[in-house]
Amino acid sequence: MELVRLSRNALDHYTIHGARGFRDAFKKMLAELMEVYLDEGKDVTKTKWWGKAVNHAKTVDVVAAKLLKYKPLLENAS
């Protein structure tokens, strides 16, 4: 649930602060995942939720890449 909350914050930060806010929020998501990984050890990678969390982070990363790629177009449109 924390990862979903952080994703929502990333989108909110994009709306407020643009691509930089989204990037900062994405970094917080990755930090949260790494914190769990370091606390739980390598066994956490075998759990079902870990795979879903990593896939979620990858999806958000793809969205971030698209936002940065089309940043000038999006900024000029608004």
N, C-alpha and C positions, 0 to 999 in steps of 0.2 A: 504494500500500500504506500509505503514511503516513496518508492520509485515512481508510482503514478502521480503522487502529489508533486514531486519534483518535476515531472514532465509537464504537469499543468502549470507550474510556476515558470517553466522555461517558455511556454507559449505566452503567458501573461507578460513576462519580461520582454519578449520579442515585441509585443504590442506597445509596451511602454518605452523600452530602451533600444529597440531595433536588434540587429544581429549580435551586437556585443552583449546585450542582456541575455539573449538566448544562449550564446556561447558560455557565459558565466554560469548559467543555470545548468547547462549540460555538464560542465566540469563538476558541479556539486553532485550530480547524479553519479558520475563515475567515481567520485570520492566515496560516496555512500556504498557503492558496490565493492570497492576495494576494502573499505572498512569491514564490511561483512565477511569478505574473503579472508582477511587477516585474522579476524576474530574466530571464525569457524574452521579455518584450515582448508586443505585441499578436498576434504570430504564434501564440502558444500557444493562443489562443482558437479557432483553426481546426482544432486537433487533436481526434481522436476522444476521447481520454482526458479532455481538458478538459471537454467537454460532459457526459461521465459524472460527472466530479467535481462539476460545478456542480449537476447533477440530484441527486446524492447529498446535497449540502449543503442543497438545497431540501427534500428528503425529511426530513432530520434537523431542519430548521427547522419543518416541519409537526408532527413528533413533539413537539418542544419546546413548540410552541404548545398542543398538546393536553395535554401534561403540566402546563403552567402553568394551563390552563383548569380542569382537573379536580384540581388540586393539593389543595384542601381535602377532596375526596372520597377521594382516594388516601391522604392522611395520616390521616384518621379511620378508614379501613378497616384500617389496620395497627396 
